[in-house]
Protein backbone atom coordinates (compact mmCIF):
# COMPACT_ATOMS: atom_id res chain seq x y z
CA UNK A 1 0.00 0.00 0.00
CA UNK A 2 2.87 2.38 0.78
CA UNK A 3 4.41 1.57 -2.60
CA UNK A 4 1.10 2.26 -4.34
CA UNK A 5 0.76 5.60 -2.51
CA UNK A 6 4.27 6.66 -3.50
CA UNK A 7 3.70 5.62 -7.11
CA UNK A 8 0.33 7.38 -7.17
CA UNK A 9 2.06 10.59 -6.10
CA UNK A 10 4.55 10.11 -8.94
CA UNK A 11 1.74 9.65 -11.48
CA UNK A 12 0.00 12.84 -10.37
CA UNK A 13 3.27 14.77 -10.52
CA UNK A 14 4.08 13.57 -14.02
CA UNK A 15 0.57 14.24 -15.26
CA UNK A 16 0.86 17.81 -13.97
CA UNK A 17 4.39 18.47 -15.29
CA UNK A 18 4.58 16.33 -18.44
CA UNK A 19 0.94 15.86 -19.40
CA UNK A 20 -1.32 12.83 -19.42
CA UNK A 21 -0.08 11.53 -22.78
CA UNK A 22 3.67 11.69 -22.09
CA UNK A 23 5.50 8.35 -22.28
CA UNK A 24 6.88 8.71 -18.75
CA UNK A 25 3.40 9.42 -17.41
CA UNK A 26 2.07 6.26 -19.04
CA UNK A 27 4.96 4.25 -17.60
CA UNK A 28 4.26 5.63 -14.12
CA UNK A 29 0.57 4.80 -14.46
CA UNK A 30 1.49 1.28 -15.57
CA UNK A 31 3.78 0.90 -12.54
CA UNK A 32 1.01 2.10 -10.24
CA UNK A 33 -1.36 -0.50 -11.70
CA UNK A 34 1.28 -3.18 -11.09
CA UNK A 35 1.60 -2.05 -7.46
CA UNK A 36 -2.17 -2.25 -7.00
CA UNK A 37 -2.22 -5.69 -8.64
CA UNK A 38 0.58 -6.91 -6.38
CA UNK A 39 -1.35 -5.68 -3.33
CA UNK A 40 -4.50 -7.48 -4.47
CA UNK A 41 -6.40 -4.28 -5.36
CA UNK A 42 -7.59 -5.63 -8.69
CA UNK A 43 -10.37 -3.12 -9.32
CA UNK A 44 -7.94 -0.21 -9.03
CA UNK A 45 -5.40 -2.00 -11.23
CA UNK A 46 -8.05 -2.72 -13.84
CA UNK A 47 -9.21 0.91 -13.98
CA UNK A 48 -5.65 2.17 -14.49
CA UNK A 49 -4.72 -0.53 -17.00
CA UNK A 50 -7.87 0.12 -19.03
CA UNK A 51 -7.06 3.83 -19.24
CA UNK A 52 -3.39 3.19 -20.03
CA UNK A 53 -4.23 0.67 -22.74
CA UNK A 54 -6.71 3.04 -24.39
CA UNK A 55 -4.13 5.85 -24.36
CA UNK A 56 -1.35 3.65 -25.71
CA UNK A 57 -3.57 2.33 -28.48
CA UNK A 58 -4.45 5.90 -29.44
CA UNK A 59 -0.90 7.25 -29.21
CA UNK A 60 1.23 4.29 -30.30
CA UNK A 61 -1.10 2.07 -32.28
CA UNK A 62 -2.23 -1.53 -31.68
CA UNK A 63 1.01 -3.12 -32.91
CA UNK A 64 3.43 -1.27 -30.62
CA UNK A 65 5.16 -3.51 -28.02
CA UNK A 66 4.08 -1.20 -25.17
CA UNK A 67 0.46 -1.41 -26.30
CA UNK A 68 0.65 -5.19 -26.47
CA UNK A 69 2.25 -5.33 -23.00
CA UNK A 70 -0.51 -3.08 -21.66
CA UNK A 71 -3.09 -5.37 -23.25
CA UNK A 72 -1.55 -8.36 -21.45
CA UNK A 73 -1.82 -6.47 -18.16
CA UNK A 74 -5.49 -5.82 -18.85
CA UNK A 75 -6.07 -9.53 -19.52
CA UNK A 76 -4.36 -10.34 -16.20
CA UNK A 77 -6.72 -7.94 -14.44
CA UNK A 78 -9.78 -9.60 -15.94
CA UNK A 79 -8.35 -12.96 -14.90
CA UNK A 80 -7.73 -11.79 -11.33
CA UNK A 81 -11.30 -10.50 -11.16
CA UNK A 82 -12.66 -13.88 -12.29
CA UNK A 83 -13.86 -12.43 -15.59
CA UNK A 84 -12.32 -15.26 -17.59
CA UNK A 85 -14.27 -14.95 -20.82
CA UNK A 86 -13.29 -11.29 -21.08
CA UNK A 87 -9.67 -12.17 -20.31
CA UNK A 88 -9.79 -14.81 -23.06
CA UNK A 89 -11.16 -12.24 -25.49
CA UNK A 90 -8.19 -9.96 -24.78
CA UNK A 91 -5.73 -12.84 -25.22
CA UNK A 92 -7.40 -13.71 -28.54
CA UNK A 93 -6.98 -10.09 -29.65
CA UNK A 94 -3.32 -10.10 -28.66
CA UNK A 95 -2.74 -13.41 -30.40
CA UNK A 96 -4.29 -12.12 -33.63
CA UNK A 97 -1.98 -9.09 -33.53
CA UNK A 98 1.14 -11.15 -32.83
CA UNK A 99 0.35 -13.67 -35.56
CA UNK A 100 0.01 -10.78 -38.00
CA UNK A 101 3.29 -9.01 -37.14
CA UNK A 102 5.58 -11.88 -36.08
CA UNK A 103 6.92 -15.04 -37.68
CA UNK A 104 4.95 -18.24 -37.06
CA UNK A 105 5.81 -19.95 -33.76
CA UNK A 106 7.58 -16.89 -32.39
CA UNK A 107 8.07 -17.34 -28.62
CA UNK A 108 5.73 -14.40 -27.90
CA UNK A 109 3.00 -16.12 -29.91
CA UNK A 110 3.50 -19.39 -28.07
CA UNK A 111 3.48 -17.66 -24.67
CA UNK A 112 0.23 -15.90 -25.55
CA UNK A 113 -1.31 -19.19 -26.67
CA UNK A 114 -0.36 -20.71 -23.32
CA UNK A 115 -1.86 -17.72 -21.48
CA UNK A 116 -5.03 -18.09 -23.50
CA UNK A 117 -5.15 -21.80 -22.71
CA UNK A 118 -4.80 -21.11 -18.99
CA UNK A 119 -7.69 -18.66 -19.11
CA UNK A 120 -9.88 -20.97 -21.18
CA UNK A 121 -9.26 -23.69 -18.58
CA UNK A 122 -10.46 -21.40 -15.79
CA UNK A 123 -13.50 -20.48 -17.90
CA UNK A 124 -14.36 -24.17 -18.26
CA UNK A 125 -13.77 -24.46 -22.01
CA UNK A 126 -11.92 -27.73 -21.55
CA UNK A 127 -11.96 -29.32 -25.00
CA UNK A 128 -10.88 -26.06 -26.59
CA UNK A 129 -8.11 -25.78 -24.01
CA UNK A 130 -6.80 -29.27 -24.75
CA UNK A 131 -6.59 -28.61 -28.50
CA UNK A 132 -4.79 -25.30 -28.01
CA UNK A 133 -2.34 -26.49 -25.36
CA UNK A 134 -1.46 -29.71 -27.19
CA UNK A 135 -0.59 -27.68 -30.26
CA UNK A 136 1.33 -25.13 -28.17
CA UNK A 137 3.26 -27.79 -26.26
CA UNK A 138 4.49 -29.43 -29.46
CA UNK A 139 5.62 -26.06 -30.84
CA UNK A 140 7.26 -24.97 -27.57
CA UNK A 141 9.17 -28.24 -27.30
CA UNK A 142 10.49 -27.72 -30.81
CA UNK A 143 11.23 -23.98 -30.60
CA UNK A 144 12.22 -23.49 -26.95
CA UNK A 145 13.21 -27.01 -25.95
CA UNK A 146 11.50 -29.57 -23.79
CA UNK A 147 13.14 -28.29 -20.59
CA UNK A 148 12.42 -24.59 -21.06
CA UNK A 149 10.45 -23.05 -18.20
CA UNK A 150 7.62 -21.96 -20.51
CA UNK A 151 7.43 -25.46 -22.01
CA UNK A 152 7.16 -26.99 -18.55
CA UNK A 153 4.47 -24.48 -17.62
CA UNK A 154 2.48 -25.36 -20.72
CA UNK A 155 2.82 -29.06 -19.94
CA UNK A 156 1.56 -28.44 -16.42
CA UNK A 157 -1.44 -26.50 -17.75
CA UNK A 158 -2.28 -29.32 -20.16
CA UNK A 159 -2.04 -31.85 -17.34
CA UNK A 160 -4.40 -29.76 -15.21
CA UNK A 161 -6.86 -29.72 -18.11
CA UNK A 162 -6.67 -33.51 -18.36
CA UNK A 163 -7.43 -33.69 -14.63
CA UNK A 164 -10.48 -31.49 -15.13
CA UNK A 165 -11.66 -33.80 -17.90
CA UNK A 166 -11.18 -36.90 -15.75
CA UNK A 167 -8.26 -38.08 -17.88
CA UNK A 168 -6.16 -38.77 -14.80
CA UNK A 169 -3.66 -41.23 -16.28
CA UNK A 170 -2.70 -38.78 -19.01
CA UNK A 171 -2.46 -36.00 -16.45
CA UNK A 172 -0.23 -38.09 -14.18
CA UNK A 173 2.06 -38.98 -17.08
CA UNK A 174 2.55 -35.30 -17.94
CA UNK A 175 3.01 -34.26 -14.29
CA UNK A 176 5.53 -37.07 -13.74
CA UNK A 177 7.64 -36.00 -16.70
CA UNK A 178 7.50 -32.36 -15.62
CA UNK A 179 8.51 -33.19 -12.05
CA UNK A 180 11.53 -35.20 -13.16
CA UNK A 181 12.77 -32.38 -15.38
CA UNK A 182 12.19 -29.74 -12.72
CA UNK A 183 14.07 -31.79 -10.15
CA UNK A 184 17.00 -32.12 -12.52
CA UNK A 185 17.03 -28.47 -13.59
CA UNK A 186 15.93 -26.69 -10.40
CA UNK A 187 16.79 -29.21 -7.71
CA UNK A 188 14.65 -31.40 -5.48
CA UNK A 189 14.00 -28.69 -2.86
CA UNK A 190 13.00 -25.87 -5.21
CA UNK A 191 9.42 -24.69 -4.48
CA UNK A 192 8.38 -25.08 -8.11
CA UNK A 193 9.64 -28.67 -8.10
CA UNK A 194 7.68 -29.43 -4.95
CA UNK A 195 4.52 -27.88 -6.41
CA UNK A 196 4.96 -30.06 -9.49
CA UNK A 197 5.16 -33.19 -7.33
CA UNK A 198 2.11 -32.04 -5.39
CA UNK A 199 0.25 -31.76 -8.71
CA UNK A 200 1.37 -35.28 -9.62
CA UNK A 201 0.10 -36.59 -6.30
CA UNK A 202 -3.20 -34.86 -7.00
CA UNK A 203 -3.58 -36.77 -10.27
CA UNK A 204 -2.75 -40.04 -8.52
CA UNK A 205 -5.33 -39.24 -5.83
CA UNK A 206 -8.04 -38.50 -8.38
CA UNK A 207 -7.20 -41.74 -10.18
CA UNK A 208 -7.52 -43.71 -6.92
CA UNK A 209 -3.80 -44.50 -6.87
CA UNK A 210 -3.52 -43.71 -3.18
CA UNK A 211 -0.24 -45.50 -2.41
CA UNK A 212 1.62 -43.49 -5.03
CA UNK A 213 -0.04 -40.26 -3.88
CA UNK A 214 0.91 -41.01 -0.27
CA UNK A 215 4.56 -41.66 -1.12
CA UNK A 216 4.94 -38.39 -3.03
CA UNK A 217 3.06 -36.23 -0.52
CA UNK A 218 4.92 -37.62 2.49
CA UNK A 219 8.23 -36.86 0.81
CA UNK A 220 7.03 -33.42 -0.33
CA UNK A 221 5.73 -32.54 3.13
CA UNK A 222 9.02 -33.49 4.77
CA UNK A 223 10.98 -31.29 2.34
CA UNK A 224 8.55 -28.38 2.64
CA UNK A 225 8.59 -28.40 6.45
CA UNK A 226 12.39 -28.38 6.40
CA UNK A 227 12.79 -25.65 3.77
CA UNK A 228 9.65 -23.51 4.09
CA UNK A 229 8.48 -24.15 7.63
CA UNK A 230 5.45 -25.93 9.04
CA UNK A 231 3.14 -22.92 8.68
CA UNK A 232 4.05 -21.85 5.15
CA UNK A 233 0.98 -21.75 2.84
CA UNK A 234 2.51 -24.31 0.48
CA UNK A 235 3.30 -26.64 3.38
CA UNK A 236 -0.27 -26.34 4.65
CA UNK A 237 -1.67 -27.22 1.22
CA UNK A 238 0.51 -30.32 0.99
CA UNK A 239 -0.34 -31.35 4.55
CA UNK A 240 -4.06 -31.05 3.87
CA UNK A 241 -3.71 -32.99 0.63
CA UNK A 242 -1.91 -35.77 2.47
CA UNK A 243 -4.68 -35.80 5.08
CA UNK A 244 -7.24 -36.29 2.27
CA UNK A 245 -5.27 -39.24 0.96
CA UNK A 246 -5.02 -40.76 4.44
CA UNK A 247 -8.78 -40.35 4.80
CA UNK A 248 -9.33 -42.06 1.43
CA UNK A 249 -7.16 -44.94 2.67
CA UNK A 250 -9.29 -45.08 5.83
CA UNK A 251 -6.39 -43.93 7.99
CA UNK A 252 -8.60 -41.61 9.98
CA UNK A 253 -6.29 -41.12 12.95
CA UNK A 254 -3.37 -40.14 10.71
CA UNK A 255 -5.61 -37.74 8.77
CA UNK A 256 -6.94 -36.12 11.95
CA UNK A 257 -3.41 -35.68 13.29
CA UNK A 258 -2.46 -33.70 10.17
CA UNK A 259 -5.63 -31.61 10.14
CA UNK A 260 -5.05 -30.68 13.79
CA UNK A 261 -1.78 -29.03 12.71
CA UNK A 262 -3.79 -26.55 10.62
KEZASE-802336 format. One record per residue (C-alpha): residue in one letter; x, y, z. Coordinates in steps of 0.5 Angstrom, whole numbers, plus 500, padded with zeros to 3 digits. Layout:
! KEZASE-802336
AXYZ/...
This chain:
! KEZASE-802336
X500500500/X506505502/X509503495/X502505491/X502511495/X509513493/X507511486/X501515486/X504521488/X509520482/X503519477/X500526479/X507530479/X508527472/X501528469/X502536472/X509537469/X509533463/X502532461/X497526461/X500523454/X507523456/X511517455/X514517462/X507519465/X504513462/X510509465/X509511472/X501510471/X503503469/X508502475/X502504480/X497499477/X503494478/X503496485/X496495486/X496489483/X501486487/X497489493/X491485491/X487491489/X485489483/X479494481/X484500482/X489496478/X484495472/X482502472/X489504471/X491499466/X484500462/X486508462/X493506460/X492501455/X487506451/X492512451/X497507449/X493505443/X491512441/X498515442/X502509439/X498504435/X496497437/X502494434/X507497439/X510493444/X508498450/X501497447/X501490447/X504489454/X499494457/X494489453/X497483457/X496487464/X489488462/X488481461/X491479468/X487484471/X480481468/X483474470/X485476477/X477479478/X475472475/X472475469/X475469465/X471470458/X473477458/X481476459/X480470454/X478476449/X484480450/X489474450/X485473443/X486480441/X493480443/X495473439/X491476433/X496482433/X502478434/X501473429/X500478424/X507482426/X511476428/X514470425/X510464426/X512460432/X515466435/X516465443/X511471444/X506468440/X507461444/X507465451/X500468449/X497462447/X499459453/X496465457/X490464453/X490456455/X490458462/X485463462/X480458458/X481453463/X479457468/X473459464/X471452463/X472451456/X476445457/X476441450/X478448447/X484448452/X486441450/X487443443/X490449444/X495447449/X497441446/X499445439/X503450444/X507444447/X509441441/X511448438/X515450445/X518444445/X521445438/X522452439/X524453446/X526446448/X523441452/X526443459/X525451458/X521454464/X515456459/X515449456/X514446463/X509451465/X505449459/X506442460/X503443467/X497447464/X495441460/X496436465/X491440470/X486441464/X487433463/X485433471/X479437470/X477432464/X478426469/X483424464/X488422470/X493418467/X495422462/X495428467/X500424472/X504422466/X505429464/X506431471/X511426473/X515428467/X515435469/X517434476/X523430474/X526435469/X524441475/X528436480/X534436475/X534443473/X532447479/X534442485/X529437489/X528443494/X526448490/X519451491/X517450484/X519443484/X515441490/X509444487/X510440481/X510434485/X504436489/X501436483/X503429481/X500427487/X494430486/X493426479/X495420483/X489422488/X484423483/X486417480/X485413486/X492411486/X493413494/X500409495/X503413490/X500419492/X502418499/X509417498/X510423494/X506428499/X510425505/X516426502/X514433499/X511435506/X518433510/X522437505/X517443505/X517443513/X525443513/X526449508/X519453508/X517452515/X511448518/X506454517/X508456510/X502457506/X505451501/X507447507/X499447509/X497446502/X501439502/X499437509/X492438508/X493434501/X496428505/X491428510/X486427505/X489422502/X490418509/X482419510/X481416503/X486410505/X481410512/X487412516/X483417520/X487418526/X493420521/X489425518/X486428524/X493429527/X495433520/X489437520/X490439528/X496442525/X492447521/
